[in-house]
Amino acid sequence: MYTQVFGNYLLNTGMVTTEQLLSAISTQSSARVNLGTLAIHKGYMTASEAERIFILQTHQDKRFGELAVEEGYLTSEQVTELLQSQVPGYVLLGQVLIDQGVVSATQMQNIVTDYCSEFEIDDLEEYEEQSDLVHHLLTDIDSEEEDTKEYINEYLLLLFNNLIRFIGDDFTPLNVIKIPEVPTERCTSQSLDCPAFHVESALNMESATAVEFASRYAQDQFTEFDDYVRASMEDFLNLHNGLFVVNMSNDFSLEVTLDPPVTQDDSLFSLGESTYIFPIMFPFGIVHFICSVHSNE
């Protein structure tokens, strides 16, 4: 989750453009983090110290860790720890942006510091509570909808987790859009209802995006929009909403009913004033997740 929200943070602060972020995300899966980036992330070295070691490596045939120990920046124990540590996804994304010349190492160090400060996170690698990060994306939800905001938070958190599990983690959530009606292209919708609230949800995307989305979900290669692609979209939405129903029963003791998915292609999808679009940017296109939650109490 940290990489996805970090990408949103970079866009909102103007540190990168959409094109630069997409390029970095596309490269991220094949990139490897270097020891210097890990040392900066852990706070063992500054960006300027790491850059000095990189310069020394151009004149000496030695590994980064070996030179860092010789120069007194790291201990042998710290080098071993860094080599054995798990690389957080957002750190790798930052390194790709550095490698592509979008930002410098010093700039990225400052960006990460500001990011951690804004979210009040001391160590993103060990921080497990994701709800606060998702809540940050919901700041535009109207105050009069406070009675349903908790359910929206849970719903969106589950959505991001399901996208990571079934589609891929190479996405960035864009800013939430509030709009009463949405023109659709390839869209499937589904309703949920319980005594506490009513939810209208939908997936909407362009045809080419839908083909790639379905290919990832079905773990097959589709080449055009057809019934198989449509069925994959419906199945993902039904799966996600079904898991949400289970969570509501387990965590809130709420019995939620789920209607079958409905096709909404090439129409004006109208749900009223409390409708929100969560644009989710993948390298293959933008998936628009539409959600409207109304209190029944």
C-alpha positions as CSV (number, residue, x, y, z in Angstrom):
1,M,0.0,0.0,0.0
2,Y,2.9,2.4,0.8
3,T,4.1,2.5,-2.8
4,Q,0.6,3.3,-4.1
5,V,0.0,6.2,-1.6
6,F,3.5,7.4,-2.1
7,G,2.9,7.7,-5.8
8,N,-0.3,9.7,-5.1
9,Y,1.7,11.9,-2.8
10,L,4.4,12.6,-5.5
11,L,1.7,13.6,-7.9
12,N,-0.1,15.9,-5.5
13,T,3.0,17.7,-4.5
14,G,4.1,18.2,-8.1
15,M,7.3,16.3,-7.6
16,V,6.6,14.2,-10.7
17,T,4.3,14.2,-13.7
18,T,1.8,11.5,-14.5
19,E,4.0,10.4,-17.4
20,Q,7.1,10.2,-15.2
21,L,5.3,8.2,-12.5
22,L,3.9,5.7,-15.1
23,S,7.4,5.3,-16.5
24,A,8.9,4.6,-13.1
25,I,6.1,2.2,-12.1
26,S,6.6,0.3,-15.4
27,T,10.4,0.0,-14.7
28,Q,10.0,-0.8,-11.0
29,S,9.2,-4.5,-11.4
30,S,12.6,-5.2,-13.1
31,A,14.7,-2.8,-11.0
32,R,16.8,-3.7,-8.0
33,V,17.5,-1.4,-5.1
34,N,21.1,-0.5,-4.4
35,L,22.8,-0.6,-1.0
36,G,23.1,3.2,-0.9
37,T,19.4,3.7,-1.2
38,L,18.8,1.2,1.6
39,A,21.4,3.0,3.8
40,I,19.6,6.3,3.2
41,H,16.2,4.8,3.9
42,K,17.5,3.3,7.2
43,G,19.1,6.6,8.2
44,Y,22.6,5.2,8.3
45,M,23.9,7.5,5.6
46,T,22.9,10.8,4.0
47,A,22.2,11.2,0.3
48,S,25.5,13.2,-0.1
49,E,27.5,10.5,1.7
50,A,26.0,7.8,-0.6
51,E,26.7,10.0,-3.7
52,R,30.4,10.3,-2.5
53,I,30.7,6.5,-2.3
54,F,29.1,6.2,-5.8
55,I,31.8,8.6,-7.1
56,L,34.5,6.6,-5.4
57,Q,33.3,3.4,-7.1
58,T,34.0,5.0,-10.5
59,H,37.7,5.1,-9.5
60,Q,38.0,1.9,-7.4
61,D,36.8,-1.6,-8.2
62,K,35.1,-2.2,-4.8
63,R,31.6,-2.8,-3.6
64,F,29.5,0.0,-2.2
65,G,29.4,-1.6,1.3
66,E,33.2,-2.2,1.3
67,L,33.9,1.5,0.5
68,A,31.3,2.8,2.9
69,V,33.0,0.8,5.8
70,E,36.4,2.1,4.8
71,E,35.2,5.7,4.8
72,G,33.5,5.2,8.2
73,Y,29.9,5.7,7.0
74,L,28.8,2.1,7.8
75,T,29.9,-0.7,10.0
76,S,30.3,-4.3,8.7
77,E,27.2,-5.3,10.8
78,Q,25.1,-2.6,9.2
79,V,26.2,-3.7,5.7
80,T,25.1,-7.3,6.5
81,E,21.8,-6.0,7.9
82,L,21.1,-4.0,4.8
83,L,21.9,-6.9,2.5
84,Q,19.5,-9.1,4.3
85,S,16.7,-6.5,4.7
86,Q,13.5,-6.6,2.7
87,V,13.2,-3.7,0.3
88,P,10.0,-1.5,0.7
89,G,8.3,-1.0,-2.6
90,Y,8.2,2.8,-2.2
91,V,12.0,2.9,-1.7
92,L,12.5,1.0,-5.0
93,L,10.1,3.5,-6.7
94,G,12.1,6.4,-5.4
95,Q,15.3,4.8,-6.7
96,V,13.9,4.3,-10.2
97,L,12.9,8.0,-10.2
98,I,16.5,8.9,-9.2
99,D,18.0,6.5,-11.9
100,Q,15.7,8.1,-14.5
101,G,17.0,11.6,-13.6
102,V,13.6,12.8,-12.4
103,V,14.9,13.8,-9.0
104,S,18.2,13.7,-7.2
105,A,19.1,11.5,-4.3
106,T,19.0,14.5,-2.0
107,Q,15.6,15.6,-3.3
108,M,14.2,12.1,-2.8
109,Q,15.6,11.9,0.8
110,N,13.8,15.2,1.5
111,I,10.6,14.0,-0.2
112,V,10.5,10.8,1.9
113,T,11.2,12.7,5.1
114,D,8.3,15.1,4.4
115,Y,6.1,12.1,3.4
116,C,6.8,10.3,6.7
117,S,6.2,13.5,8.6
118,E,2.8,14.2,7.0
119,F,1.5,10.7,7.7
120,E,3.2,10.6,11.1
121,I,5.0,7.4,10.2
122,D,8.4,6.6,11.8
123,D,9.2,3.5,9.8
124,L,7.1,2.7,6.8
125,E,8.8,-0.7,6.4
126,E,7.5,-1.9,9.8
127,Y,4.3,0.2,9.8
128,E,1.3,-2.2,9.3
129,E,-1.8,0.0,9.9
130,Q,-3.0,1.0,6.4
131,S,-6.3,2.6,7.3
132,D,-4.9,6.0,8.1
133,L,-3.2,6.1,4.6
134,V,-6.5,5.3,2.9
135,H,-8.3,7.9,5.1
136,H,-6.0,10.5,3.7
137,L,-7.5,10.0,0.3
138,L,-11.0,10.6,1.7
139,T,-10.5,14.1,3.0
140,D,-13.0,15.4,0.4
141,I,-15.9,13.3,1.7
142,D,-18.5,15.7,3.0
143,S,-18.9,16.2,6.7
144,E,-22.6,15.3,6.6
145,E,-21.6,11.8,5.5
146,E,-19.5,11.1,8.7
147,D,-21.9,8.3,9.7
148,T,-20.9,6.3,6.6
149,K,-17.3,7.4,6.2
150,E,-16.1,4.5,8.3
151,Y,-17.7,2.0,5.9
152,I,-16.3,3.9,2.9
153,N,-12.8,3.7,4.5
154,E,-13.2,0.0,5.0
155,Y,-14.5,-0.5,1.5
156,L,-11.7,1.4,-0.2
157,L,-9.0,-0.3,1.9
158,L,-10.3,-3.7,0.9
159,L,-10.5,-2.5,-2.8
160,F,-6.8,-1.5,-2.8
161,N,-5.8,-4.8,-1.1
162,N,-7.8,-6.8,-3.7
163,L,-6.3,-4.9,-6.6
164,I,-2.8,-5.8,-5.2
165,R,-3.9,-9.4,-4.8
166,F,-5.7,-10.0,-8.1
167,I,-4.5,-7.3,-10.5
168,G,-1.1,-6.0,-9.4
169,D,0.6,-3.5,-7.2
170,D,1.8,-1.2,-10.0
171,F,-1.0,1.3,-9.5
172,T,-1.4,4.8,-8.0
173,P,-4.7,6.1,-6.6
174,L,-5.5,9.6,-7.9
175,N,-7.5,12.2,-6.1
176,V,-11.1,11.4,-5.3
177,I,-13.7,13.1,-7.6
178,K,-17.2,14.0,-6.4
179,I,-19.7,14.0,-9.3
180,P,-23.5,13.2,-9.4
181,E,-23.3,11.4,-12.8
182,V,-20.7,9.6,-14.8
183,P,-20.6,8.9,-18.6
184,T,-19.5,5.2,-18.9
185,E,-17.7,3.2,-21.6
186,R,-17.2,-0.3,-20.3
187,C,-18.9,-0.4,-17.0
188,T,-20.3,-3.0,-14.6
189,S,-22.2,-2.1,-11.4
190,Q,-23.5,-3.8,-8.3
191,S,-25.7,-2.8,-5.3
192,L,-25.3,-3.7,-1.7
193,D,-27.8,-3.1,1.1
194,C,-28.1,-3.5,4.8
195,P,-30.1,-1.8,7.6
196,A,-27.2,0.7,8.2
197,F,-26.3,1.7,4.7
198,H,-26.8,1.3,0.9
199,V,-23.9,1.0,-1.5
200,E,-23.8,1.5,-5.3
201,S,-20.5,0.4,-6.8
202,A,-19.2,0.2,-10.3
203,L,-16.0,-0.4,-12.4
204,N,-15.7,1.9,-15.4
205,M,-12.8,2.0,-17.9
206,E,-12.0,2.3,-21.6
207,S,-12.2,-0.9,-23.7
208,A,-8.4,-1.3,-24.1
209,T,-7.9,-0.8,-20.3
210,A,-10.7,-3.4,-19.6
211,V,-8.9,-5.9,-21.8
212,E,-5.6,-5.6,-19.9
213,F,-7.5,-5.5,-16.5
214,A,-9.3,-8.7,-17.4
215,S,-6.1,-10.4,-18.7
216,R,-4.4,-9.8,-15.4
217,Y,-7.4,-10.9,-13.3
218,A,-8.1,-14.1,-15.3
219,Q,-4.3,-14.8,-15.8
220,D,-5.0,-15.1,-19.5
221,Q,-4.2,-13.0,-22.5
222,F,-7.3,-11.3,-24.1
223,T,-6.9,-9.3,-27.2
224,E,-10.2,-7.5,-27.6
225,F,-13.2,-6.6,-25.5
226,D,-15.6,-9.6,-25.5
227,D,-17.9,-11.6,-23.1
228,Y,-14.8,-13.1,-21.4
229,V,-13.5,-9.6,-20.5
230,R,-16.9,-8.5,-19.4
231,A,-17.2,-11.6,-17.2
232,S,-13.8,-11.0,-15.6
233,M,-14.8,-7.4,-14.7
234,E,-18.1,-8.6,-13.2
235,D,-16.3,-11.4,-11.3
236,F,-13.8,-9.0,-9.8
237,L,-16.4,-6.6,-8.7
238,N,-18.6,-9.4,-7.3
239,L,-15.6,-11.0,-5.5
240,H,-14.6,-7.7,-4.0
241,N,-18.1,-6.9,-2.8
242,G,-18.6,-10.4,-1.5
243,L,-15.5,-10.1,0.7
244,F,-16.8,-6.7,1.9
245,V,-20.1,-8.4,2.9
246,V,-18.1,-11.0,4.9
247,N,-16.1,-8.3,6.6
248,M,-19.1,-6.3,7.5
249,S,-20.7,-9.4,9.1
250,N,-17.5,-10.4,11.0
251,D,-16.4,-6.9,12.1
252,F,-19.7,-5.0,12.4
253,S,-22.3,-7.7,12.8
254,L,-24.1,-6.3,9.7
255,E,-26.0,-8.5,7.4
256,V,-25.5,-7.1,3.9
257,T,-27.4,-8.3,0.7
258,L,-25.6,-8.3,-2.6
259,D,-27.4,-7.9,-6.0
260,P,-26.0,-9.5,-9.2
261,P,-23.7,-7.3,-11.4
262,V,-25.4,-5.1,-14.0
263,T,-23.9,-3.8,-17.3
264,Q,-23.9,0.0,-17.7
265,D,-22.0,0.4,-21.0
266,D,-22.2,3.7,-23.0
267,S,-24.7,5.3,-20.7
268,L,-24.9,8.1,-18.1
269,F,-24.4,6.5,-14.7
270,S,-26.4,8.7,-12.2
271,L,-26.3,8.0,-8.5
272,G,-27.0,11.5,-7.0
273,E,-24.9,14.0,-5.1
274,S,-23.1,11.6,-2.9
275,T,-21.3,9.8,-5.7
276,Y,-17.5,9.5,-5.7
277,I,-15.0,8.4,-8.3
278,F,-11.7,6.8,-7.2
279,P,-9.5,6.9,-10.3
280,I,-6.8,4.3,-10.1
281,M,-3.9,4.6,-12.5
282,F,-2.2,1.5,-13.9
283,P,0.5,1.5,-16.6
284,F,-2.2,0.1,-19.0
285,G,-4.8,2.8,-18.2
286,I,-7.0,4.3,-15.6
287,V,-9.6,2.2,-13.8
288,H,-12.5,4.4,-12.5
289,F,-14.0,2.9,-9.4
290,I,-17.4,4.5,-8.6
291,C,-18.9,4.4,-5.2
292,S,-22.0,5.9,-3.5
293,V,-22.8,5.1,0.1
294,H,-26.0,6.3,1.7
295,S,-27.0,5.9,5.3
296,N,-30.3,4.0,5.9
297,E,-30.7,5.2,9.4
